[in-house]
């Protein structure tokens, strides 16, 4: 930040606003959170002006009682807090549910603990949309949005829709897992699209960066430049970088220097050596395994009984998630068992507290401890390791650190251990407790230099600078959505001599019209289709739910193939097809049409097609949902299959036949059963009925969903285009024959 006062404002979006809400005497009070990140962001937010968006820490039901006045905590001038209101139900599904029962365990490689729950997912997604809406409300045009952490993976996606040219950065505080683990989530692609809507995706260490890049490539088929850390996604270049977080070193040092923080006790033969563990109560922190390592030390190495004390401090967290209660019981039992086994008169090996300590007390404990045992089974970074190092003002103390913590990348001079290898952790404890002074000081001074050089202020500055550079780059490299798709198709198309192009009509080739007769093909679109019909090796097929004669009349380009009635009728050079099962249902279709007409609903109209009955309800003024239910009931009584389109309810013969079957029929008839070895097939569509075709082509062709947003139930399509204009642009490229001869 060269000149913070002139930089556009920063909008920080995190799960929690940086203050805590406490209930005192029936009233709610706000106190500022003591965290290092909050302190580091403060000068930046005050310097450039800023907004902080987050959940205020109380359910909406309680917040109503608080009133808006209470939202400004002390010392927050120049900075606006915008609360995101969440009901108690939303909170339990979004936070305790999807964030902490699904994402948290999976991202920490606890696949077996990962809950797969659709209801929790949809609340998570909806709450993420709400965060984005609150953040986007009257924003400065050049504001820099900085989204934090795993609770908000979908926020960049919704922000991008609300502020298409917005400058968006995202930082993940926990690990990003390897692709094989991440893809366990049924929503993995949607989540990827969520974070890749940012201009910069920041992670703690290069390994997580590598995982994001690999997932973008494998799950979304993005073009990835591994060396530069760039993903090409929907026409934009997204930077993915590692930015290891630091701590507030100055604060830890000043607390450590205070007289209350007693320095190390003299190291005499009678002295009890102190080992410390400080964690949030969480199964990822490896507390149980750590206790077993202390037990092993006492068991296997002589001379420690009565001479060593392990203090474990746990801050309670996420008490509403059941796993956490069990963990507490398990730790209680293990501590009790080990103390019972080894305790002697006046000495027990393990002290254990479950409470939050004020910073001064915490730092005093760090200062006093000879060894810190920081052995998470998996951890994004781990700040305790860095805090312990910063508190060693005399370069005393030994850090034992898990290789599974992000911090291990930076803190190589620690004694690095595999936290599951109890024997070797016990060995490291023995080594730490008997380490010669020279080695101890050499290791700790190197660690302190590193921790001091990358404190939290430096981290914020570097991240914001990187975000500004990434947003500038993304703006400079933006390609149109059609260009982005053609770029990704080019190499693949060039591997076969022929392209079969399937185009849905309504909503894909033409914008959706209020009534079917209003969806007229534009003249430029017709000209491009005429050109496509002449392009060698391009086999163009128009697909529609309309009757085939109707769509032929609307497009009126000879030489193309037309698939009508959701695939029940096909007409084109060398093909004239009618599904032979339809005849058996003619009477049922006629009867359903008559019954629907007899309902006499104002604004609704019945269309009797060759192989189906469509009931159009776009112009129904009142209670459309009720009319839709009535129509479904009519079709169901006649044993017809119901198809729900955009403002149309359609009854079809219950035959295993849809647009997917129809396009495969065209491909086989025209190019033979081994068509995949000769032809590249692409399908573009916007409707739920097109999903059948997307699914049929999955893995053997490519599909493109058209529409301003992804369908509510997700899509099986490979790519996305926003509207029929973008479709025409892609079509122009295909009709020009540019797909031939491009090398893969
Ligand atoms: P956490 O999982 O919360 O953070 P960690 O980085 O260790 O893990 O931070 C814990 C913080 O809580 C430390 O600042 C520590 O001092 C404090 N703390 C722990 N026990 C306490 C107690 N009893 N009393 C008071 N304070 C206590 C997530 C990721 C990490 C990542 C951080 C920051 O899981 O991997 O390092 O975000 O990005």
Boltz pocket constraint, residues with backbone or C-beta under 6 A from the ligand:
constraints:
  - pocket:
      binder: B
      contacts: [[A, 172], [A, 173], [A, 174], [A, 245], [A, 278], [A, 279], [A, 280], [A, 313], [A, 314], [A, 315], [A, 355], [A, 356], [A, 357], [A, 358], [A, 362], [A, 379], [A, 380], [A, 381], [A, 382], [A, 383], [A, 384], [A, 387]]
      max_distance: 6.0
